[in-house]
Structures are given as structure tokens and as C-alpha cells.
């Protein structure tokens, strides 16, 4: 009986385990539209699409975490609070088949971007630059999304 209880406790803990993955990406100022993907073991995928010019190559990180059963957070940033010297022409971030619950986007000085610089597309499930409003300064995107 004791072995059964221990096995049940182990399986319960396993089911409650949170999933998390991190990867470093090299953002190149090529001006080309580029797609980066980060995938968890359960096939949840965070996608970061961007086009940048100016500056030199920069190391960024993508972090995808499960925070509740069907809810995830994705952070895309220049690690260590480093400034970015890239000029972003565009950006979009999403978690496939999920709806964005909340999003914050920061510039190189650590200030939140204004609402006129980015949009949260609930139906498309993405946070992205706003044409005509985005000032091309990007250092961090943090968003939470729930399975549709």
C-alpha cells in the first residue's frame, strides 16, 4: 500500500511539474524578416518575428514557461538589462494556438512602450509593432497567453 501511495504522489507531482525552456538567439541587423522559435516538450511554441537594421549582431534570449495548466509566459529580451543598439523595423511575438492575456514591451532605457507603438491582437494571438507608431526601440517583450 505504501508503494502505491508513493507512486500516486510521484505521478501527481509529475503532472504538476512546470515546463520551461530558454534559448539564446543572435539578432542580426540584416533588414530581413527573421523568425525564431522556442518549443517546450509539450509542443507549445513561442515565435518571435523581427526585422532589424543598424548596430551589430546582438545576443538575445527567449524564455518560455508554463505558469498554469494552459497558461504560458514568453519573455524575449536583451539579457542582463543590456541596451540594444538595433533599429527594429518590425516585431511580432506569439505562442501558437494561444490567446494573449497581457503584454508589456520595453525600450532600451527600460521604459514601457506607449500604447501607440504596439498592439495586442487577441484574435491573432500576437503582440506586435504598430505601423506608423512604433519608434523602432525595443529591448524586451513579456507576454502571457492561454490555450484557445
C-alpha positions in Angstrom: 0.0 0.0 0.0 2.8 2.4 0.9 4.4 1.9 -2.6 1.1 2.7 -4.2 0.7 5.9 -2.3 4.3 6.9 -3.1 3.7 6.1 -6.8 0.5 8.2 -6.8 2.3 11.1 -5.1 5.1 10.9 -7.7 2.7 10.9 -10.6 0.7 13.8 -9.1 3.9 15.8 -8.7 5.0 14.9 -12.3 1.6 16.2 -13.5 2.1 19.4 -11.6 5.6 19.9 -12.9 6.0 23.2 -14.8 7.6 23.3 -18.2 10.3 25.8 -19.1 12.9 26.4 -21.8 15.4 29.1 -22.6 17.5 29.7 -25.7 19.8 32.4 -26.9 19.4 33.9 -30.3 21.7 36.1 -32.4 19.8 39.0 -33.8 21.4 40.3 -36.9 20.7 43.7 -38.4 20.2 42.4 -41.9 16.9 44.1 -42.6 15.4 40.7 -43.5 12.3 39.3 -41.8 13.5 36.6 -39.4 11.7 34.0 -37.4 12.9 32.5 -34.1 11.1 29.6 -32.4 11.3 28.1 -28.9 9.5 24.9 -28.3 8.6 23.1 -25.0 8.4 19.4 -24.5 4.6 19.5 -24.8 4.8 21.2 -28.2 3.9 24.7 -27.1 5.8 27.1 -29.3 6.7 30.8 -28.8 7.6 32.6 -32.1 9.5 35.9 -32.4 9.5 37.5 -35.8 11.5 40.7 -36.4 13.4 42.8 -38.9 16.3 45.0 -37.6 19.0 47.2 -39.1 21.9 49.3 -37.7 24.3 48.3 -35.0 25.9 44.9 -34.9 24.8 41.4 -34.0 23.3 41.1 -30.5 22.7 38.1 -28.3 19.1 38.0 -27.0 17.3 35.3 -25.0 13.9 33.7 -25.4 12.3 32.1 -22.3 9.0 30.2 -22.4 7.4 29.0 -19.1 4.3 27.2 -18.1 2.7 29.2 -15.3 -0.7 27.4 -15.1 -2.1 24.3 -16.7 -2.9 26.1 -20.0 -1.2 29.4 -19.5 2.3 30.3 -20.5 4.6 33.3 -20.4 7.2 34.2 -23.0 10.0 36.7 -22.5 12.2 37.9 -25.3 14.9 40.2 -24.3 18.4 41.5 -24.4 19.8 39.6 -21.3 21.3 41.3 -18.3 19.4 44.6 -18.9 21.8 45.4 -21.7 20.8 48.2 -24.1 20.0 47.3 -27.6 21.6 49.4 -30.4 19.5 47.8 -33.1 16.8 49.7 -35.0 13.8 47.4 -35.3 11.7 47.9 -38.4 9.1 45.4 -37.1 8.4 42.8 -34.5 5.8 40.2 -33.6 5.6 37.6 -30.8 3.1 34.9 -30.2 2.5 31.5 -28.7 0.9 29.3 -31.3 -2.8 28.4 -30.7 -3.0 30.7 -27.6 -4.7 34.0 -26.9 -2.7 36.9 -25.4 -3.8 37.7 -21.9 -1.4 40.5 -21.2 1.7 42.1 -22.7 4.4 44.5 -21.8 7.0 45.9 -24.2 10.1 47.9 -23.1 12.6 50.1 -24.9 16.4 50.2 -24.3 16.0 52.5 -21.3 13.7 50.1 -19.6 10.6 52.2 -20.2 7.3 50.7 -21.3 6.4 51.4 -24.9 3.4 53.6 -25.3 0.1 52.1 -26.5 0.5 53.8 -29.9 3.8 51.8 -30.5 2.4 48.3 -30.3 -0.8 46.3 -30.4 -2.1 43.1 -28.8 -4.0 41.2 -31.4 -6.3 38.9 -29.3 -7.8 37.2 -32.3 -4.4 36.6 -34.0 -2.8 35.8 -30.6 0.2 38.1 -31.0 1.8 41.3 -29.7 3.4 43.3 -32.5 4.6 46.7 -33.6 2.0 49.3 -34.7 2.6 50.6 -38.2 3.3 54.3 -38.1 3.6 54.4 -34.3 6.5 52.1 -33.4 9.7 54.2 -32.8 12.0 51.2 -33.5 13.4 51.0 -30.0 13.0 47.5 -28.5 14.8 45.7 -25.7 12.2 43.4 -24.1 8.8 41.7 -24.7 6.9 39.9 -21.9 3.5 38.4 -22.5 1.2 35.8 -21.1 -1.1 33.6 -23.2 -3.7 31.0 -22.6 -4.6 28.0 -24.8 -7.6 28.8 -27.1 
